[in-house]
Amino acid sequence: MNGKSVCKEDISEQELIQRCLDGCEDAWTLLYERFYNYIFHIVKGKNYRFTLEDTEDITHEVFMDLVKGLPNFQRKSILKTYIYTLTLNRVRQHYRKFLTIKRGGSVEKMSLEDVELDVPDPRIQNPEDEVLERQEETYVRNGLEQLPVHLRDVIELRYSKGFKYREIAMELGIPEGSVGALIQKALIEMKRILVPEPT
């Protein structure tokens, strides 16, 4: 992302979207600030008895979805409508997870699944599981070591240490609204390193 700044908080929605797509970190921060309360209150208003921590996590995950999906946003509706749809999808996912836990099931640990690497599924049990898991860990670790330090730090804080977005922002001294975009940038770079395009 480059260093272009956003000086006006009254910037139009279309211009804000374009600046986000151009890689302006200040634009992502402004987008975050503009829609955080909107998303948070949608999640809270669904009355699924999410904890405050759950509500904050869902809100941040919606922003991650927005970072991924904004390039494909057709702009046929206002951005708020698109964000509302993303939020409902995340709320439903978390509610299903809540029901799974309530019924005595388990949920998978946080992982680098967003990188979409072609690696063995750790849920498949066979005699080679331990070897495959070690190979996968080495594979991902090698990719992490090739990332720039600031991207490696955000990935390790989120996926290895399980930090919340607010904690990552405090640890790295960056705006909370930039964390989601930074994580997405790191994951894209990881995929580029580990799954190079055929020549």
FENSULGI-V504540 format. One record per backbone hydrogen bond with DSSP energy under -1.0 kcal/mol. CO is the residue of the C=O (numbers start at 0). NH is the residue of the N-H. Records with the same first field share a line. If there is no record, write none. Layout:
CO=NH, NH
This chain:
11=15
12=16
13=17
14=18
15=19
16=20
17=21
18=23
19=22
22=1
23=27
24=28
25=29
26=30
27=31
28=32
29=33
30=34
31=35
34=38
35=39
36=40
37=41
38=42
39=43
40=44
43=46
50=54
51=55
52=56
53=57
54=58
55=59
56=60
57=61
58=62
59=63
60=64
61=65
62=66
63=67
64=68
65=69
68=71
69=72
77=81
78=82
79=83
80=84
81=85
82=86
83=87
84=88
85=89
86=90
87=91
88=92
89=93
90=94
91=95
92=96
93=97
94=98
95=99
96=100
97=101
98=102
99=104
100=103
111=114
112=115
116=118
120=123
125=128
127=131
128=132
129=133
130=134
131=135
132=136
133=137
134=138
135=139
136=140
137=141
138=142
139=143
140=144
143=146
147=151
148=152
149=153
150=154
151=155
152=156
153=157
154=158
155=159, 160
156=162
163=167
164=168
165=169
166=170
167=171
168=172, 173
174=177
175=178
177=181
178=182
179=183
180=184
181=185
182=186
183=187
184=188
185=189
186=190
187=191
188=192
189=193
190=194
